[in-house]
Amino acid sequence: MSAPPPVPATFWEHEPVRQALAERHLGRVIRAYRCHPYHGRVALPQTVVAGWLGITQAQLSRVENGPPLVHLDRLAHWANLLGLPASCLWFDLPGQAQQSVRKAETACASTDPHGAGPDEGRRALLAGIAAVAVGAGLLGGSERVQPRRIGTADVARLNAVLELYRSVDRESGGGLLYREVARFAESVYRMLDWSHPAGLTPPLIEAVATARQLAGWTALDAGRHDDAQRHFVAGERAALTAGNAPLVAMIRYAQAKQLQHLRHNRDALATLQLTHAQLGSHATPATKAMLWGAEAASIAALGDHQTAVTTLGKASDEFERVNKEREPAWMGFYDRGELLAQHGRVYRDMARRDGRHAPEAVRWGRDSIAEFGAANVRSTLLNEVGLCSALFLADEPEQALAVGARVLKQERAMSSRRVLDRVVNLRRDLARHRELPEVAEFERVITARAVTAA
């Protein structure tokens, strides 16, 4: 035979094949494949199967009897060649992770027409992601995951699961997500003690750091600030161990965002400036733009508006130099919308001191909203809250109320304490229009919302 023959679906249910798949050892899967009774009484010769795979008979013997393969490209190529069903695999075939993310995004956006609300759909989606993680051996079901030897495919699967969680976070907020992500991050953290090839240590540690960063971020979004800090510290330690300076910067940026949310702007600024200084030659344009944009927000909050505008200019200049292909994958979140959102935040602080800056705050708010994609629901909503503030500061209460009504409706579907806190803070900027009955009613509604959520 010059190529693998087509086989029925029941082929993969043969016990030796099932056992080899459970062991996650493609060499043993190939041996079980060769010896399957479907091929007749005599097993397929190693020379024949080796020819299909493009290797020698001696190499195939080592593959079948040696340690598990860890090279994802080879695993995917051979699995495709032999026709292994995707449902049997412990690793993603090319394009599979991206398809899963798109399915997750679609599921998040849909609701059950027979009465199930978005929260039920999201919980079902989270259960599905957790099931994927359990099936991949990255997360325990009712019991703790048993240590085993891990390979490149495990790290790839880990990162794919993290991307699924990120997509849910962007659309739904951290409140619904935090417990699942925290459980996953802590389970993944224990993988550092499992056996793995020495060359896999850096990417594994980076994946662990990224998982901890996401757990901290969802905790921050859920208003669980102690938990957020715990995860950020663990993630920073892992990123430092991996020697990944840009990832350290990313985690410290998240810490600074938490400090800004809690209005500890001096501490946030010190964190950002120290991070910028320590990055040195490891700083990429996106990292610089991210840090300078965040610095500008804290500087403006502290009242130094001229320096804040200068720092925003530095962020914009660096952003124009960004080449996405040369940036880490996890920096993909920092897009033009995020940059313009920092401009809006700076100009709102300036408008609170001098109303002449309010029209610019409105413009930056609208521009940032226009830049965010449909999947980035939370960032869009946060900037609509900012736009509502800017419109009150610009003495446009009717427009502000129109945006505010939309914000209140969307906030209830978003499990984000951070969004709710921003909504409640609108009371600061609507004060000058409180004599209007409609504004007074709007303030009453957001105050009641805060009390209900407390």
C-alpha positions in Angstrom: 0.0 0.0 0.0 1.3 3.4 -1.0 -0.8 5.4 1.5 -2.8 4.7 4.7 -6.2 3.1 3.8 -9.5 4.7 4.8 -10.8 3.1 8.1 -14.2 3.1 9.7 -15.0 5.2 12.8 -15.1 2.0 14.9 -11.4 1.4 14.1 -10.4 3.9 16.8 -12.5 2.1 19.5 -10.2 -1.0 19.4 -8.9 -1.5 22.9 -5.1 -1.3 22.2 -5.7 1.9 20.1 -7.8 3.4 22.9 -5.1 2.5 25.5 -2.4 4.1 23.4 -4.4 7.3 22.9 -5.1 7.5 26.6 -1.3 7.3 27.2 -0.8 10.2 24.8 2.0 8.3 23.0 1.7 8.6 19.3 4.4 5.9 18.8 2.2 3.4 20.6 -0.8 4.6 18.7 1.1 3.8 15.5 2.0 0.4 16.7 -1.6 -0.3 17.7 -2.6 1.0 14.3 -0.2 -1.4 12.5 -1.4 -4.4 14.5 -5.1 -3.7 14.2 -7.2 -6.7 13.0 -8.8 -4.5 10.4 -5.7 -4.9 8.3 -5.9 -8.7 8.4 -4.2 -11.4 10.4 -0.7 -10.0 9.8 0.3 -6.6 11.1 1.4 -4.0 8.7 5.2 -4.0 8.3 7.1 -1.2 9.9 8.8 -0.5 6.6 5.4 0.2 4.9 4.2 2.5 7.7 7.6 4.2 7.9 7.3 5.0 4.2 4.0 6.7 4.7 5.5 8.8 7.5 8.6 9.7 5.5 11.1 8.1 7.9 13.1 4.9 8.0 12.1 1.6 9.6 14.7 2.1 12.3 13.3 5.5 13.1 9.8 4.2 13.3 11.0 1.5 15.8 12.5 4.2 18.0 9.2 6.2 17.8 7.1 3.2 18.8 9.3 2.1 21.7 10.9 5.4 22.8 9.6 8.4 24.8 6.5 10.2 23.6 6.9 12.7 20.7 6.7 16.4 21.7 7.1 18.1 18.4 3.7 19.5 17.6 4.3 19.8 13.8 5.2 16.1 13.5 2.4 15.0 15.8 -0.2 17.0 13.8 1.2 15.8 10.4 1.2 12.1 11.3 -2.2 12.3 13.0 -3.6 13.9 9.8 -1.8 11.3 7.6 -3.3 8.3 9.5 -6.7 9.9 9.8 -7.0 10.1 13.6 -10.2 11.9 14.6 -9.7 15.2 16.2 -11.8 14.1 19.2 -9.2 11.4 20.0 -6.2 13.8 20.1 -4.6 15.4 23.1 -3.2 18.3 21.1 -4.6 20.8 18.6 -4.3 20.4 14.9 -3.3 23.5 13.0 -6.1 26.1 13.1 -8.1 24.1 15.7 -7.4 26.5 18.6 -8.5 29.5 16.5 -11.7 27.8 15.5 -12.4 27.0 19.2 -11.9 30.7 20.1 -14.3 31.7 17.4 -16.8 29.2 18.6 -16.4 30.5 22.2 -17.0 34.1 21.0 -20.1 33.0 19.1 -21.5 31.1 22.1 -20.8 34.1 24.4 -22.8 36.4 22.2 -25.9 34.1 21.9 -28.7 33.3 24.3 -31.2 30.5 24.5 -34.4 31.4 22.7 -36.4 29.3 25.1 -35.7 31.4 28.1 -32.1 30.7 29.1 -30.3 34.1 29.6 -26.7 35.0 28.7 -25.4 33.9 32.1 -26.7 30.3 31.6 -25.1 30.3 28.1 -21.8 31.6 29.5 -21.8 29.1 32.4 -22.3 26.3 29.9 -19.5 27.7 27.8 -17.2 27.8 30.8 -18.1 24.2 31.7 -17.2 23.2 28.1 -13.8 25.0 28.3 -13.2 23.2 31.7 -14.1 19.9 30.1 -11.5 20.5 27.3 -8.9 21.3 30.0 -9.8 18.1 31.9 -9.7 16.1 28.7 -6.2 17.5 27.9 -4.9 16.5 31.4 -4.4 20.2 32.3 -7.2 20.3 34.9 -8.6 17.8 37.4 -12.2 16.9 37.4 -13.2 15.7 40.8 -9.7 14.7 41.6 -6.3 16.3 41.4 -4.4 15.9 38.1 -1.9 13.1 38.3 1.7 14.1 37.4 3.0 12.8 34.1 5.6 13.7 31.5 4.5 16.7 29.4 5.5 17.9 26.0 5.2 20.7 23.5 1.6 19.7 22.7 0.6 20.2 26.3 2.0 23.7 26.3 0.2 24.5 23.1 -3.1 23.2 24.5 -2.5 25.2 27.7 -2.2 28.4 25.7 -5.2 27.5 23.6 -7.4 27.1 26.7 -6.0 30.5 28.0 -7.1 32.1 24.8 -10.6 30.7 25.2 -10.8 32.2 28.7 -9.5 35.5 27.4 -12.2 35.7 24.8 -14.9 35.1 27.5 -13.3 37.7 29.7 -13.4 40.4 27.0 -17.1 39.7 26.3 -18.5 38.8 29.7 -16.2 40.3 32.4 -14.2 38.6 35.2 -17.1 38.1 37.7 -18.4 35.0 36.1 -15.0 33.8 35.0 -12.6 34.3 38.0 -13.1 31.1 39.9 -12.7 28.9 36.8 -9.5 30.8 35.6 -8.0 30.7 39.1 -8.6 27.0 39.4 -7.0 26.5 36.0 -4.0 28.8 36.8 -3.3 27.0 40.1 -3.6 23.6 38.5 -1.2 24.7 35.7 1.2 26.1 38.3 1.7 22.6 39.6 2.8 21.4 36.2 6.2 23.0 36.8 7.0 20.0 39.0 6.1 17.5 36.4 8.8 15.9 34.2 9.4 17.5 30.8 12.3 18.1 28.4 14.8 20.8 29.6 14.1 22.8 26.4 10.5 23.0 27.3 11.1 24.7 30.7 11.1 28.4 29.4 7.8 28.2 27.4 6.2 26.2 30.2 7.1 28.8 32.8 5.9 31.6 30.5 2.6 29.8 30.1 2.3 29.5 33.8 3.0 33.2 34.2 0.4 34.1 31.6 -2.2 31.9 33.4 -1.5 33.6 36.7 -1.7 37.1 35.0 -5.1 36.2 33.5 -6.3 34.9 36.9 -5.2 38.2 38.5 -6.8 40.2 35.8 -10.2 38.5 36.1 -9.9 38.8 39.9 -9.3 42.6 39.5 -12.3 42.8 37.2 -14.4 40.9 39.7 -13.4 43.3 42.5 -11.4 40.6 44.4 -8.3 42.8 44.9 -6.5 40.6 47.4 -6.8 37.6 45.1 -5.7 39.7 42.2 -2.5 40.8 43.9 -1.7 37.2 44.9 -1.9 36.0 41.3 0.0 38.9 40.0 2.9 38.2 42.4 3.0 34.6 41.5 2.9 35.4 37.8 5.6 38.0 38.1 7.8 35.5 39.9 7.3 32.9 37.1 8.0 35.5 34.4 11.2 36.6 36.2 12.3 32.9 36.4 11.7 32.5 32.7 13.8 35.6 32.0 10.9 37.1 30.0 11.2 40.9 30.7 8.2 41.9 28.4 6.0 39.5 30.2 7.1 40.9 33.6 6.2 44.3 32.2 2.8 43.1 31.2 2.1 41.8 34.7 3.3 45.0 36.4 1.1 47.0 34.0 -1.9 44.9 35.2 -0.8 45.7 38.8 -0.6 49.4 38.0 -4.1 49.3 36.5 -5.4 47.8 39.8 -3.6 50.6 41.7 -5.2 53.2 39.4 -8.6 51.7 39.9 -8.1 52.0 43.6 -6.9 55.6 43.1 -3.4 54.9 44.3 -1.9 56.8 41.4 1.5 57.6 43.0 2.1 53.9 43.6 0.8 53.1 40.1 3.2 55.7 38.6 6.2 54.4 40.6 5.4 50.8 39.4 5.2 51.8 35.8 8.3 54.0 35.8 10.4 51.3 37.5 9.2 48.7 35.0 10.1 51.0 32.1 13.6 51.6 33.5 14.2 47.9 34.0 13.0 46.8 30.6 15.9 48.5 28.8 16.8 46.9 25.5 14.0 44.3 26.0 11.3 46.9 25.5 9.2 46.6 22.3 7.3 49.5 20.8 4.0 48.1 22.0 5.3 47.6 25.5 6.7 51.2 25.6 3.4 52.6 24.3 1.4 50.6 26.9 3.5 51.7 29.8 3.7 55.4 28.7 0.0 55.5 28.1 -0.7 54.2 31.6 1.9 56.6 33.1 0.1 59.5 31.4 -3.2 58.5 33.1 -1.6 58.5 36.6 0.3 61.7 35.9 -2.9 63.5 34.9 -4.8 62.2 37.9 -2.0 63.7 40.1 -2.5 67.1 38.4 0.5 67.5 36.2 -1.3 67.9 32.9 1.5 69.2 30.8 3.7 66.2 31.5 0.7 63.9 31.0 0.2 65.2 27.5 3.9 65.0 26.7 3.9 61.4 27.9 0.8 60.6 25.8 2.8 61.9 22.8 5.6 59.4 23.5 3.0 56.6 23.7 1.5 57.6 20.4 5.0 57.8 18.7 5.9 54.3 19.9 2.5 52.9 18.9 3.2 54.0 15.3 6.3 51.8 15.3 4.5 48.7 16.4 4.9 45.6 14.1 2.5 43.0 15.4 4.5 40.1 14.0 7.4 41.2 16.2 5.4 41.5 19.4 4.5 38.8 21.9 1.1 37.2 21.2 -0.2 38.3 24.6 0.4 42.0 23.6 -2.3 41.7 21.0 -4.8 43.3 23.4 -3.0 46.6 23.2 -4.5 48.1 20.1 -5.3 51.6 18.9 -8.5 51.5 21.0 -6.5 51.1 24.2 -4.2 53.9 23.2 -7.0 56.3 22.5 -8.8 55.2 25.7 -5.7 56.5 27.7 -6.0 59.9 25.8 -9.7 60.1 26.8 -8.8 59.3 30.4 -6.1 62.1 30.5 -8.3 64.7 28.9 -11.2 63.9 31.3 -9.0 64.6 34.2 -7.9 67.8 32.6 -11.5 68.8 31.9 -12.3 68.4 35.6 -9.8 71.2 36.3 -10.5 73.2 33.2 -13.7 72.8 31.2 -12.1 73.9 28.0 -10.6 70.4 27.6 -14.0 68.7 27.8 -14.7 68.7 24.0 -11.3 67.0 23.5 -12.3 64.4 26.1 -15.5 63.7 24.2 -13.7 63.4 20.9 -11.1 60.9 22.4 -13.9 58.9 24.0 -15.8 58.5 20.8 -12.7 57.7 18.8 -11.7 55.0 21.2 -15.1 53.4 21.1 -15.0 53.4 17.3 -11.7 51.4 17.4 -12.8 48.5 19.6 -14.0 45.4 17.9 -17.3 43.8 18.5 -15.8 41.0 20.6 -14.2 43.5 23.0 -17.5 44.3 24.9 -16.0 45.3 28.2 -13.5 47.8 26.8 -16.2 49.4 24.7 -18.5 49.6 27.7 -15.7 51.1 29.9 -15.1 53.8 27.3 -18.8 54.5 26.9 -18.8 55.2 30.7 -15.9 57.6 30.1 -17.8 59.2 27.2 -20.8 59.7 29.5 -18.5 61.5 32.0 -16.9 63.7 29.3 -20.4 64.7 28.0 -21.4 65.8 31.5 -18.2 67.8 31.7 -18.8 69.3 28.3 -22.3 70.5 29.5 -24.1 68.2 27.2 -26.4 66.5 29.8 -29.0 65.2 27.3 -26.3 63.4 25.2 -24.7 62.1 28.5 -28.0 60.7 29.6 -28.6 58.9 26.3 -25.2 57.3 26.6 -25.8 56.6 30.3 -29.0 54.8 29.6 -27.2 52.5 27.2 -24.5 51.9 29.7 -26.9 50.9 32.5 -28.6 48.4 30.2 -25.3 46.9 29.1 -23.7 46.9 32.6 -26.3 44.5 33.9 -25.2 41.9 31.3 -21.5 42.3 32.2 -20.1 40.5 35.2 -17.6 43.2 35.9 -17.3 45.0 39.3 -14.8 47.3 37.6 -17.4 48.5 35.1 -20.0 49.0 37.9 -17.5 51.0 40.0 -16.9 53.3 37.0 -20.6 53.7 36.5 -21.1 54.7 40.1 -18.2 57.2 39.8 -20.3 59.1 37.2 -21.9 60.9 40.2 -18.7 62.9 40.4 -19.1 64.4 36.9 -22.9 64.9 36.8 -23.0 67.0 40.0 -23.2 70.3 38.1 -26.3 69.2 36.3 -28.0 67.6 39.3 -30.8 70.3 39.3 -32.2 68.7 36.1 -34.9 66.2 37.1 -33.6 63.7 34.5 -30.1 63.9 35.8 -31.3 63.5 39.4 -33.2 60.4 38.4 -30.1 59.0 36.6 -28.1 59.5 39.8 -30.7 57.8 41.9 -30.7 54.8 39.6 -26.9 54.3 39.7 -26.8 54.8 43.4 -29.5 52.1 43.8 -27.5 49.8 41.5 -24.4 50.3 43.7 -26.4 49.4 46.8 -27.9 46.3 45.1 -24.5 45.0 44.1 -22.8 45.7 47.5 
